Amino acid sequence: IENYQRAPQRQAIRQLALPQFQRVRAKLLALSQPPSQTLRDFTQRENAIHRYARTIALARQGKRQQAEQALAPLRQAAPHDIFYQELQAQLALDHGDLKPALATFLQLTNQMPEQWLFRLQLAATYLALHNPAAALPHLQRLAQRFTDWPGIHGRLGVAYGQLNDQPQAHMALAQEAILEERWRDAKIHLNTAQQALPDDAPANLRGRLQLLQETLTAAQEEAS
C-alpha cells in the first residue's frame, strides 16, 4: 500500500473522468493522511467511494481481514473494475500472497501498458519473488519516464543488486540518494560503484558514473 506514497500522481489524474477522479482523490487522501482520519472522513459504508477509501485505510493499519471484508461487496458488484482488482492484488502483495498478485498485475499491465502504477506494482511483485531479471525492464522504463522519482532508482538498485551487478546497483542507489539530498550516502555508493567497475566496462557505463559524480558535485554546491 505504501508504494503509492511520494509517487508522481498528478500526471495520472489529469485526464480522468469525474467518477474515476473521485476514486483517485479518495485513494490519495487515504494514502496521505493517517488511516484513523480516513475512517472518520469516509463514514458512508454503503457509498462505493467511501468503502474504497476505508479499505485502503484498514489495509494501512494492517487489518487485512477487515480490509478484504470492506472490499468484497465492491468486487462482487463490479468484478472487472480495475480499481478494485488492483487493490485486491495490492493487499495480496503486502501480505506475501505473491502468485495471485503477480497474475493480476500482469493482466492489468498488459491491458493498460501506459498505467505506470500497475507496472510499478508488477515490478515490485517480481522483486518479492526474487525474479529481478523480469522486474528490470519495467523499472528501467519507469526510470526513463520519472527521472526525478527517488523510489524508482532505489528499486532499480535492488534489482541490479539481486542480479549481482554491483556497479549499476550502486549507481542507481547513488541517484536515489542525490534526489533525496543524502550527499554522504551518494558519495559512498559512487565510490563503491567505481571500485566495482571492471576494467573492460563499456564507455556508456563509465560515462554514466562520471555524470552522476558531476551531478552530485553540482547538487552539493547548489545546496550550500
Residue pairs with C-beta under 8 A, 6 or more apart in sequence:
1 31
1 56
1 59
1 60
1 90
1 91
1 94
2 31
2 60
3 90
3 120
3 121
3 124
3 151
4 27
4 28
4 31
4 117
5 31
5 32
6 149
6 150
6 151
7 117
7 120
7 149
7 151
8 146
8 149
9 24
9 28
12 24
12 115
12 116
12 117
13 21
13 24
16 24
20 83
22 49
23 49
23 52
23 83
26 42
26 49
26 50
26 52
26 53
27 52
27 53
27 56
27 83
29 38
29 41
29 53
30 38
30 42
30 52
30 53
30 54
30 56
30 57
30 60
31 56
31 60
33 41
35 57
35 58
35 60
35 61
36 57
38 53
38 54
38 56
38 57
39 54
39 57
39 58
41 53
42 49
42 50
42 51
42 53
42 54
42 57
43 50
44 50
45 51
45 54
48 74
48 77
51 70
51 71
51 73
51 74
52 71
52 74
52 83
52 84
52 87
54 70
55 67
55 70
55 71
55 74
55 87
56 67
56 87
58 66
58 67
58 70
59 67
59 87
59 90
59 91
59 94
64 91
64 94
64 95
67 91
68 88
68 91
71 84
71 87
71 88
71 91
74 81
74 84
75 81
75 84
75 85
75 88
78 84
82 108
82 111
82 112
85 104
85 107
85 108
86 104
86 105
86 108
86 117
86 118
86 121
88 104
89 100
89 101
89 104
89 105
89 108
89 121
90 101
90 121
92 98
92 100
92 101
92 104
93 101
93 105
93 121
93 124
93 125
93 128
96 128
98 125
98 128
98 129
101 121
101 125
102 122
102 125
102 126
102 129
105 118
105 121
105 122
105 125
106 122
108 115
108 118
108 122
109 115
109 118
109 119
109 122
109 138
112 118
113 119
116 142
116 145
116 146
119 138
119 141
119 142
120 138
120 142
120 152
120 155
122 135
122 138
123 135
123 138
123 139
123 142
123 155
123 159
124 135
124 155
126 132
126 134
126 135
126 138
127 135
127 155
127 158
127 159
127 162
130 162
132 158
132 159
132 160
132 161
132 162
132 163
133 163
135 155
135 159
136 156
136 159
136 160
136 163
139 152
139 155
139 156
139 159
140 156
142 149
142 152
143 149
143 152
143 153
143 156
146 152
148 179
149 179
150 175
150 176
150 179
150 180
151 176
153 172
153 173
153 175
153 176
153 179
154 172
154 173
154 176
156 168
156 172
157 169
157 170
157 172
157 173
157 176
158 169
160 166
160 168
160 169
160 172
161 169
163 169
166 192
166 193
166 196
167 193
167 196
167 197
167 198
167 201
167 205
167 209
168 193
168 205
169 193
170 189
170 190
170 192
170 193
170 196
171 189
171 190
171 193
171 208
171 209
171 212
173 185
173 189
174 185
174 186
174 187
174 189
174 190
174 193
174 212
174 216
175 186
175 212
177 183
177 185
177 186
177 189
178 186
178 212
178 215
178 216
178 219
181 219
181 223
183 216
183 219
183 220
183 223
186 216
187 216
190 209
190 212
190 213
190 216
193 209
194 209
197 205
197 206
197 209
